[in-house]
């Protein structure tokens, strides 16, 4: 096992946050390239991402190039699509070198058997969103959207997004969403005694909760206000929630913020 940790980040929402946030994130990626064994991006890295056959969105060029540098440095990078960037494809996979995952997915991270999900649509509720998710991720819907000029596609995405409002005033629904995802994670840990870690994002509320001895639910927070990320140390040490620029691990109350 590598002596370097695994880093986890989600809900950066690049494209809907200030330029200084994207600059900070690129600095974080430089740190990851030097210090991490691997990086898991657990959804909503971009506020909007869609892969056309021969076009990428210019606003993300420098971040995507930096991700390629991380891969070239020998760091494994995984990408789980979120509700804003579920349409990753061959460009990120073949040109950048990122492994694309469909969540929820089980994997081994820092020696821990882990269940990873962005968090949108998990559990048994939210039927309207689950139906919408099935439609917008259907190959026919993706093919139809590809016929739109990229400028029009970006305008539609901007009109549908509420990220800028959340960054300005806070996410008023975050507490309820966080409780629902935490409940789902706790159920998974209770159902499967061999599962050591459940990782999620989407809630925009950072959480490190020890559900049972040595078994954790972790939410990696967001980059709308606090530049939050999670470090999974090797050797079974507890997950650490950190903020960028690099600071000491944050100690949260049981169950998160």
C-alpha positions as CSV (number, residue, x, y, z in Angstrom):
1,X,0.0,0.0,0.0
2,X,1.2,3.5,-0.8
3,X,2.3,5.7,2.1
4,X,0.6,8.6,0.5
5,X,-3.1,9.5,1.3
6,X,-6.1,9.5,-1.0
7,X,-7.7,12.9,-1.5
8,X,-11.4,13.5,-2.0
9,X,-13.1,16.6,-3.3
10,X,-16.6,17.4,-4.6
11,X,-19.0,20.3,-5.4
12,X,-16.4,22.8,-6.7
13,X,-18.9,24.1,-9.3
14,X,-16.3,25.7,-11.5
15,X,-17.9,28.1,-14.0
16,X,-20.3,29.4,-11.4
17,X,-17.8,30.5,-8.7
18,X,-15.4,33.5,-8.8
19,X,-12.1,33.2,-10.7
20,X,-10.1,33.2,-7.5
21,X,-11.9,30.0,-6.5
22,X,-10.7,28.3,-9.7
23,X,-7.2,29.7,-9.2
24,X,-7.3,28.2,-5.6
25,X,-8.5,24.9,-7.0
26,X,-5.6,24.8,-9.4
27,X,-3.2,25.4,-6.5
28,X,-4.9,22.5,-4.7
29,X,-4.3,20.3,-7.7
30,X,-0.6,21.1,-7.6
31,X,-0.6,20.0,-4.0
32,X,-2.4,16.8,-5.0
33,X,0.1,16.0,-7.7
34,X,2.9,16.2,-5.1
35,X,1.3,14.7,-2.0
36,X,-1.5,12.3,-3.0
37,X,-1.6,8.6,-4.0
38,X,-4.9,9.3,-5.8
39,X,-7.7,11.8,-6.2
40,X,-11.4,11.1,-6.1
41,X,-13.6,13.8,-7.6
42,X,-17.0,13.0,-6.3
43,X,-19.3,15.0,-8.6
44,X,-20.0,18.6,-9.5
45,X,-16.4,19.6,-10.3
46,X,-18.0,21.7,-13.0
47,X,-21.3,23.6,-12.7
48,X,-21.8,22.5,-16.2
49,X,-19.9,20.0,-18.3
50,X,-21.0,18.4,-21.6
51,X,-18.7,16.7,-24.1
52,X,-19.4,17.6,-27.7
53,X,-17.7,15.6,-30.4
54,X,-14.9,18.2,-31.1
55,X,-15.5,21.0,-28.6
56,X,-14.7,21.6,-24.9
57,X,-15.9,24.6,-22.9
58,X,-13.1,27.2,-23.0
59,X,-13.8,28.3,-19.4
60,X,-12.5,25.0,-18.1
61,X,-9.4,24.7,-20.2
62,X,-6.8,25.6,-17.5
63,X,-8.3,23.3,-14.9
64,X,-8.6,20.4,-17.3
65,X,-4.9,20.9,-18.3
66,X,-4.0,20.9,-14.6
67,X,-5.9,17.6,-14.2
68,X,-3.8,16.2,-17.0
69,X,-0.7,17.3,-15.2
70,X,-1.9,15.5,-12.0
71,X,-2.4,12.3,-14.0
72,X,1.1,12.8,-15.7
73,X,2.6,13.0,-12.2
74,X,1.5,9.5,-11.5
75,X,-1.6,10.2,-9.4
76,X,-4.7,8.1,-10.2
77,X,-7.8,10.3,-10.7
78,X,-11.3,9.1,-10.5
79,X,-14.4,11.1,-11.5
80,X,-17.9,10.4,-10.4
81,X,-20.4,12.5,-12.3
82,X,-22.7,14.7,-10.2
83,X,-26.0,16.3,-11.1
84,X,-24.2,19.2,-12.8
85,X,-21.5,17.2,-14.7
86,X,-22.8,13.7,-15.4
87,X,-22.0,13.9,-19.1
88,X,-18.3,13.2,-18.9
89,X,-17.0,11.1,-21.7
90,X,-14.1,10.2,-24.0
91,X,-12.3,13.5,-23.7
92,X,-11.8,13.3,-20.0
93,X,-11.1,9.6,-20.2
94,X,-8.9,9.3,-23.2
95,X,-7.2,12.8,-23.5
96,X,-6.9,13.7,-19.8
97,X,-6.5,10.2,-18.4
98,X,-9.3,10.3,-15.8
99,X,-11.2,7.1,-14.9
100,X,-14.9,7.7,-15.1
101,X,-17.2,6.0,-12.6
102,X,-21.0,5.7,-12.4
103,X,-22.0,6.0,-8.8
104,X,-23.0,4.6,-6.4
105,X,-19.9,2.4,-6.8
106,X,-17.9,0.3,-4.4
107,X,-14.1,0.6,-4.5
108,X,-11.1,0.3,-2.2
109,X,-9.6,3.6,-1.0
110,X,-6.6,3.8,1.3
111,X,-7.2,0.2,2.2
112,X,-10.9,0.7,3.1
113,X,-13.8,-0.9,1.4
114,X,-15.8,2.2,0.4
115,X,-19.1,3.0,-1.2
116,X,-19.0,6.2,-3.2
117,X,-22.0,8.3,-4.4
118,X,-22.3,11.9,-5.3
119,X,-25.6,11.9,-3.3
120,X,-28.2,13.1,-5.8
121,X,-31.2,10.7,-6.0
122,X,-29.9,8.2,-3.4
123,X,-32.4,6.4,-1.2
124,X,-36.1,5.8,-1.9
125,X,-37.4,9.4,-1.9
126,X,-37.2,12.3,-4.3
127,X,-39.1,10.6,-7.1
128,X,-39.4,13.7,-9.3
129,X,-35.7,14.2,-9.4
130,X,-35.0,10.4,-9.9
131,X,-37.3,10.5,-12.9
132,X,-35.7,13.7,-14.3
133,X,-32.2,12.1,-13.7
134,X,-33.2,9.1,-15.8
135,X,-34.4,11.3,-18.6
136,X,-31.4,13.7,-18.8
137,X,-28.9,10.9,-18.6
138,X,-30.6,8.8,-21.3
139,X,-28.6,8.4,-24.5
140,X,-31.4,9.9,-26.6
141,X,-31.5,13.0,-24.4
142,X,-27.7,13.3,-24.6
143,X,-27.8,12.9,-28.4
144,X,-30.5,15.5,-28.8
145,X,-28.6,18.0,-26.6
146,X,-25.5,17.5,-28.7
147,X,-27.3,19.0,-31.7
148,X,-27.5,22.3,-29.9
149,X,-24.7,24.9,-30.5
150,X,-22.4,24.8,-27.4
151,X,-23.3,28.5,-26.7
152,X,-27.0,27.7,-26.5
153,X,-26.3,24.6,-24.4
154,X,-24.3,26.7,-21.9
155,X,-27.1,29.3,-21.7
156,X,-29.6,26.6,-20.9
157,X,-27.3,25.3,-18.2
158,X,-26.9,28.7,-16.7
159,X,-30.6,29.3,-16.6
160,X,-31.2,26.0,-14.8
161,X,-28.4,26.4,-12.2
162,X,-28.9,28.0,-8.8
163,X,-25.3,27.7,-7.8
164,X,-24.5,31.4,-7.8
165,X,-27.4,32.1,-5.5
166,X,-26.2,29.4,-3.1
167,X,-22.7,30.9,-3.1
168,X,-24.1,34.4,-2.3
169,X,-26.8,33.5,0.3
170,X,-26.1,29.9,1.3
171,X,-28.0,26.8,0.4
172,X,-31.3,27.0,2.3
173,X,-32.1,23.3,1.5
174,X,-28.7,22.0,2.5
175,X,-29.6,20.8,6.0
176,X,-32.5,18.7,4.9
177,X,-30.6,17.3,2.0
178,X,-27.6,16.5,4.2
179,X,-29.8,14.7,6.7
180,X,-31.3,12.5,3.9
181,X,-27.9,11.6,2.5
182,X,-26.5,10.8,6.0
183,X,-29.5,8.6,6.7
184,X,-28.9,6.7,3.5
185,X,-25.2,6.3,4.3
186,X,-25.9,5.0,7.8
187,X,-28.3,2.5,6.4
188,X,-25.7,1.2,4.0
189,X,-23.2,0.8,6.9
190,X,-25.7,-1.0,9.0
191,X,-26.7,-3.4,6.2
192,X,-23.1,-4.4,5.3
193,X,-20.7,-5.0,8.2
194,X,-17.8,-5.3,5.8
195,X,-18.3,-1.7,4.5
196,X,-15.8,0.7,6.2
197,X,-16.6,4.0,4.6
198,X,-19.4,5.8,2.7
199,X,-18.4,8.9,0.8
200,X,-20.8,11.5,-0.6
201,X,-21.0,15.1,-1.7
202,X,-24.1,17.1,-3.0
203,X,-25.2,18.2,0.5
204,X,-22.8,21.2,0.6
205,X,-22.3,20.4,4.3
206,X,-19.0,18.8,5.4
207,X,-19.4,15.8,7.7
208,X,-17.1,13.2,9.3
209,X,-19.2,10.8,11.4
210,X,-18.0,7.7,13.0
211,X,-21.1,5.5,12.7
212,X,-19.5,2.5,14.3
213,X,-15.9,2.0,15.6
214,X,-13.6,2.5,12.7
215,X,-16.5,2.9,10.2
216,X,-17.4,6.3,8.8
217,X,-19.8,8.4,6.8
218,X,-18.0,11.3,5.2
219,X,-19.3,14.2,3.1
220,X,-16.6,16.3,1.5
221,X,-18.4,19.6,1.7
222,X,-18.0,22.2,-1.1
223,X,-15.9,25.1,-2.6
224,X,-18.7,27.7,-2.7
225,X,-17.6,29.3,0.6
226,X,-15.1,27.0,2.3
227,X,-12.5,25.2,0.2
228,X,-13.1,21.8,1.7
229,X,-11.7,18.4,0.9
230,X,-11.1,15.1,2.6
231,X,-7.9,13.2,3.2
232,X,-7.9,9.4,3.7
233,X,-4.6,8.5,5.4
234,X,-3.1,5.1,4.8
235,X,-3.0,2.6,7.5
236,X,-6.6,3.0,8.7
237,X,-6.3,6.3,10.5
238,X,-9.6,8.3,10.6
239,X,-10.6,10.5,7.6
240,X,-9.6,14.1,7.9
241,X,-11.6,17.1,6.8
242,X,-9.3,20.0,5.6
243,X,-9.7,23.3,4.0
244,X,-7.5,24.9,1.3
245,X,-5.1,26.7,1.6
246,X,-3.6,23.8,3.6
247,X,-4.6,23.8,7.2
248,X,-4.7,21.4,10.1
249,X,-7.5,18.8,10.0
250,X,-10.8,20.2,11.2
251,X,-12.6,18.5,14.1
252,X,-16.3,18.4,13.5
253,X,-19.0,17.6,16.1
254,X,-20.4,14.1,15.8
255,X,-22.6,14.1,12.7
256,X,-20.9,17.1,11.0
257,X,-21.6,20.8,11.2
